[in-house]
Amino acid sequence: MHPRQVQLTAATRRWVSPVTHARIVAAYEALSGRPGVSEKTRQRARRAGWAPPLAWEFVDIDDPLVEPEEMVPTDLVDDVAVERAANGDRSVRLNRPEREAAIRLLASRGVSPSRIGRVLGVQYQIVMRVLGREVTRHAA
């Protein structure tokens, strides 16, 4: 899609076709984890305090009170927090590696991807991505 077509779609349409949705998802998947090509735009975004796309990945964007996750890089995993979250404790705040560990832990216990999403409060597509599985149209 041409960038102008994306802008017009976002600004003027409430619904999009399945084909357009698939194109937007594919573009997001390909680009959301990479910095943009314009240093000027990246600096502007930092000054404005705008969170990058991945900061919104595990939060409910339909909740107007939700804040993006802090983008503090960390590889630390609190195994106790992971276990608590896997047991359904929603008061535990997990960082990205912990959340991914909880997804893999629940999958290793034979929990279905849709149930994992409900237990951890994450979208089905994210669970499938962490597990390295492709999302089918009917499974979501």
Residue, then its C-alpha position, 0 to 999 in steps of 0.5 A: m500500500h502506498p503511504r498516502q493510502v494507509q493515511l487515508t484508510a486510518a483517517t476515513r474508515r472505521w472498517v477495513s477489508p480482510v486483505t487490507h487488514a492482512r497487509i497492515v498486520a504484515a507491515y507492522e510485523a516487519l517494521s515495528g521492531r526496527p528503528g525508522v530511517s529518519e533520525k530527525t523523526r526518531q528524535r522528535a518522537r523521543r522529545a515528545g515522549w512517544a512510546p515505540p510500537l512494541a511498548w504497546e504490545f502487551v497492553d490493552i490499547d482499548d482501555p483509555l487509561v492504559e499506559p505503554e510499557e516502560m522500554v527499559p531493556t532487561d534480560l532478567v527473568d524473575d522465576v517466581a513472578v513467572e510462576r505466579a503469573a502462570n498460576g493466574d496472579r494478575s497483580v504481577r507485572l512482568n517484563r517482556p522476557e518474563r511474559e515470554a517465559a510464562i507463555r512458554l511455561l504454560a505451553s510446556r504444561g499443555v495449556s492451549p494458546s487461547r487459555i494462555g492468553r486469558v491467564l496472562g492477559v495477552q492477545y492470542q496472536i502474541v502467544m502464537r508469535v512467542l511460541g513460533r506458530e503461525v496464526t490461522r484466520h479461524a484460530a483467532 
